[in-house]
Amino acid sequence: LEVLPIPEQGRPTPYFGAVGRFTLEAVLDKDSVKVGSSVKLVLRIGGQGNFEFLRVPDLSAFEQQGLHLLGQTEQRKDDGVTVTYDLTPLAATVQQVPPIAWNYFDTTPGVERFETVATRALPLRVQPPDNPETLAPLPEAAKKAVTPGVDDIFDLPALDGPARRTPRSPWWASWAAV
């Protein structure tokens, strides 16, 4: 078995680290939403390849299209990766979720090149909010990095220190209780 490196020539930027043959499809959980409400975009990467190492698309650039990314979850299995993005439209002028492009290195013998696949644009009806304004961050609100497990979870006790061990009861205590 000969393992060859992924070529540098023709490598797209960003390259998502996928090697194999893949398909890409996207669906919305609903086609109508109010400004500021949540809509779930489910992206499925299927096919054959290295599902454990590939990276999924970052949709933070959708902010320029009027869609704010609230968060995402990933589920990886042997036959694919499913990513659920939680989006919210910032204005009633948003009419679609733009196409999502993604790339991989095709290892089919005789092909062996970088391929790009994309979803189709998904239509979305956005209704205006109850008050006729759009949502926008406060001018003084600056984006800061979020430290997973620190900035995203609150009200948890400190988990520092060694693990707490529960003392075991003697073997005969269970029989005595019965």
N, C-alpha and C positions, 0 to 999 in steps of 0.2 A: 504494500500500500504506500503510495507516494503522495504526500501532502504538500501542495504548492501554496505559496503565499498569494494573497489577493493582490492583483496588479495595481500599481499606482496610476498607470496611464488610463485615462478615461474615468477615474474615480470621481463620482459626484460629491458635491459639498452641500449639505451634510450627507455623509454616507451612514446609513442606519445599521451597518454591521450584519446584515442578513445575507446568508449564503444558501442557495438552493433554488427552488421555483415556488413563487408565491402568488396569491390572489389577494385583492383588497376590496372590501365592500363596506358600505356605511348605511345606517338607517337612523331615523329619528324616532323617539318614542311618541311624538305627537307632531302634527303639522301646523298647529295654531297655538300661540302663546302670547301673554301680555308682556309689555316692557317690564323688565325686572324680575320676571318669573323664570323658573328653571325649565330647560329642555335638555333631555339626555340624547347624546349622539353616541351610538354604539358602532365602533370600528372593529371589523374582524379581519385579521390577517390569517389566511389559510394556505394550504399547499404542503410542500415538503421542504424541510430545511432545519436550520438551527434556531428553533423557537426560544430556547432558553437564553440565547445571547443577543438576539436582535433588539434594537431600540424602537420605540414607538414614536410617531410624530408628535412634536410639541405644537400645540395649537394656540400658544400665547400670542402669536401674530394675528389671530382673528380679531384682536382688540381693534385693529385698524379697520376692520370690516363691520364694526359695531356689535361684536359678540365678545362678552367677557367670560373667560375661563374661570369657573369657580373651583374646579378640582377634577381629578380623574382617578379611576381605579383600573387595575389590570388583572386579568385572569389568564394564566398560561397553562396550556395542556399540551399533550403530545401531538395533537392535530392542529394546533393554532393558538393565536393570542387574541383575546377579546379585550378591548379597552373601552370603557364608558367614560365619556367626557361630560361634565355638567356645565352647560353654557347658559348664559342669560343675555338676551338682547338689550342693548342700551338705548335704543331708539326705535320708534315705529317704522322708520324707513328701511329697516333690515328686511330683505325679501328672500334671502336664501342663506344656507350654510355653504360656504365656498367649497370647491373641490379640494380634496386632500391628496397631495402627491407623496409618494414613498418609493424608495429604491432598494434594489437588492443585486447581488452578484449571481447571475444564472450559471449554474455548474453543468448544464446539459452538455454532453460531449459534442464538440463541433461548434457550439454556440459560445460558451465561456465569455460573457460580457456583462456589463452593468445594464440593468433594465429599470425603467421607471414605470410605475403603475399609478393610477389616480382614480379616486371616486368621482362620481358625477356630482354636480351641485344639487343640493337638496332644497326644494322650495319650502319656505317657512312664512306663514302669515303671522305678522306681529301686530297685535292690537295695542293702541295707545294706553297708557296708564290711566287710572281714575283722575289724576290731576294731569294737565296737559304738558308736563315738563319731561325732559329726558333725564336719565340717570348719568351722573358724572362724578368722578372722585372730587373731593374737596381740594381746592388749590394748594393748601398747605400739607396735604397728605402725600408723603413720599413713600415710594415702594421700598421695602427692605427685604432682605433675604429671610426666608423662613427656615428655621432649623427643625427638621422633623423630630417629633417627640418632645420638643421644648416649646416652640411657639404655636403648635397646632393642637395641643392637648392641655387643658387647664383643670384645676381642682383635684389633681392627683397627689397623693402623699409622696414624699421623697422616697425613692426606691434605692437609695445608696446603702452600702453595707453588704455583709454576707447574707446568703439565703437563710431564712428561718427554718429550722428543723422542728418537726412535730415529733414529740417523744412517742415511741411505740408502746402499746399496752402489752402486758405479758400474754402469752398464747392462751392461758387458761381463763383470762378475764372475759373473753367472748362467751365461753361455755358457761361461766358463772352467771352472766347476764341472762342467758337463755333459760 
